[in-house]
Amino acid sequence: MLKKMNLPNKLTMLRIALVPVFIIVMSIKIEGFEWLKYVALAIYAIAAFTDFLDGMISRKKGIVTTFGKIMDPLADKLLVSAGFIMLTASGTIPAYIAALVIFRDFWVSSIRMFGADKNVAIGAVLSGKIKTFLQLGGILLAIIDLPVSAGGGFGSFLVNSLKMNELQLLTNVFMSVFIAGAFIATIWSIIDYTFKFKKYIDVEK
């Protein structure tokens, strides 16, 4: 199957394959293995880069396939959801933020399904692109910010700034700003998609 795929689709499949690897590495909580967070960071960064790379190649070469239309958004959702769920489990990010992110993805997916039923492809809009940038950036910074036992976590700079060195403080501030921005952008994206594409939501069928 892989031999028949174009490069963007192969990158999409790589992104999907890296998700369970990331989850496994993030799940290892053994004393002395704290350095594994950098392995998780590298895995997530590579996966996030494939999202940028496959999009760039597709646009440059004009490659559009049905497989890509379906699997690329799915790969993005799996990657973002895995990041937020694992960081929520570690206590780094509040659960309500992860819940909102996952809700938004299901909601937008349902709108796209309504559009597909009417043979309309609902692509990414500006709010979605900004949301994705802030989410991925926030997740990467949150992984660096681990562990919570060392004073990390969303917004902890507000109460633990005196306990942090300059690098920890800077990382935590930027992570908190990115995650807060992602939360706001996610709400914006829900509203944006709903109002722009509500005409395709048919409640009479």
N, C-alpha and C positions, 0 to 999 in steps of 0.2 A: 504493500500500500504506500509506504513512504517513497518508493522509487517513482511513483506516479505523481507525487505532490510537487508543487512549485515551492520555491524557497520561502515565501511568506507563510505558507501553510505549514511547512516544516518547523518554522520558528514558533508558530502558534502551538503546535504539538509539543515542542520543547518546553514552552511555558507551562502547559498543562502538566507535563511530566515532572517538572520541578516543584510543583505545588506540594505533593505528598512528601517529597524529600525535605522540603522546608519545614513541614509540619512535624516530621519525625525528629529533625535536628532541634527544633524549638521545644520539643517535648522532653528532651533529655535534661533532667535536673539532678545531676550528680556533683557532689562537692569535688572541686578540682578541675571540673570540666566547663567552667564559666566561659572559657575562650571559645566555646562552640557558638556563642552568639555572633562571633565574627564570621564563622562558617555560614550561619543562617543569613547574616547580612549579605555575604557574597552571593549566595544562592538567590536571594530575593532581588538583589541588584541586577544580576544576570537576567532573571526572569522579566523584570520590569524593562530592561533594555531591549529585550526581544519584542516587547510591545511597540516601542518606538521604531525599532528596526524594520519589523514586518510591514508597519504602516508606511514607512518611508519608501521601501522597495515597491510596495503595491502601487503607491501614487506615482512613483517615477517611471515604472514600467507599464502602468495601466493594467495591472493584474487584478481582476475581480472574479471570484468564483463563489458558487453557492456554498461550498464547504467553508470558505473563509468568512462569508457573511454570518454563518451560524456559529462557527467554532471560535472565531476571534473574540466576539463579545463574551462568550462563555468563558474563555481562558482568562479574560480580564476580571470577570466577576469572581471566578475561583481564586485568582491570585489575591485580589483585594479582600475578599471575605476571609480567606485563610489568614492573612496578615492581621486583620482586626480581631478575629476570634482568638488567635494564639496570644496576641498582646493583651486582650481582655482577660484571658486565663492567667496570664502572668501578673495581672494587677496594674499594668502600665497604662491602659486606656479604659475609661468607664464603659460599662456594658451598654449603656443607652446609646452611645455613639456607634458602637458596632451594630446594634440592633437597627438603628436608623439607616445605616449604610446598606445592610442586607435587605431591609424593607424596600429601599429605593430601587435596588437592582431587580427585585421581583416585580415591583410596580411598573418600571420602565419596560421590562421584558414582556409584561402582559399587554402594554400599549403597543409594542412592536408586533405582537401576535395579532392584535386587532388590525393593525396596518397591513400585515402580510395577508390576512384574510381578504383584504380589499386590493391586493396586489400593489401595495404601496410600501416601499422600503423606507423605514424611519431610521435615518442615520444619526450620528452623533451631532449634538449641538454644542454651542460654546460653553454653556453651563456644565455640561457633562465632561468636556475636555479639561476645564479648570478644576472641577471636582476630582478627576482622576489624577491630575498632577499633584494636587495638594494631598490626596490620600496616599499615593505612593511615596511622596517625599516625607510625609508624616510617619509612615510605617518604618521607613529606613532609619529615620532619626530616632524613633522609639526603640528600635532594636539596639542602636548604639547606646541609648539611655539606660538599658537594662544593667543590673537588676534593680528592682524596686527597693530591695533591702538596703541598697547603698544610697537611698535618698531619691531615686528616680521616680518617674511616673508623671502623668499628665498634670500640669500646673503645679508641680511640687516646688518649683523655684520660688513660688510665692511664700512658702513657709520654711523651706530648707536651704535657702540661698547661702546662708552663713556656713553650712556644712559642706558645700560643694566647692571644688576647685574651679578655676576659670573655664576650663574645657567642659566640665560637667554642667556648669551653669549655662554656658552658651548653647550646648546641645539641648538641654531641657527647655530653654526659652524658645528656641527655634522649633523644636518638636511640638511644644504646646501651641505655638502660633499656627503651625501647619495643620495640626489636628483640629483646632478650633475653626480654622479657615475651611477645612474639609467638611466639618459639621455644617457650617453655614452654607457652603456650596452645594452640599447634598440636599438640603432643604430647598435651595434655589432650583436645583435640577429637578426635583419632584414637581415643584410648581410649574417650572418652565415646560417640561414635557407634557404635563397634564393639560395646560392651557393651549399649547401649540398643536397638540394632536388629539384633543378630546373629540373632535369631529369624527374620528375613526372608531370611537368606542360605541358600539351598537348594542344598546340594552334591550332591543326589541326582538332579537333573535335568540 
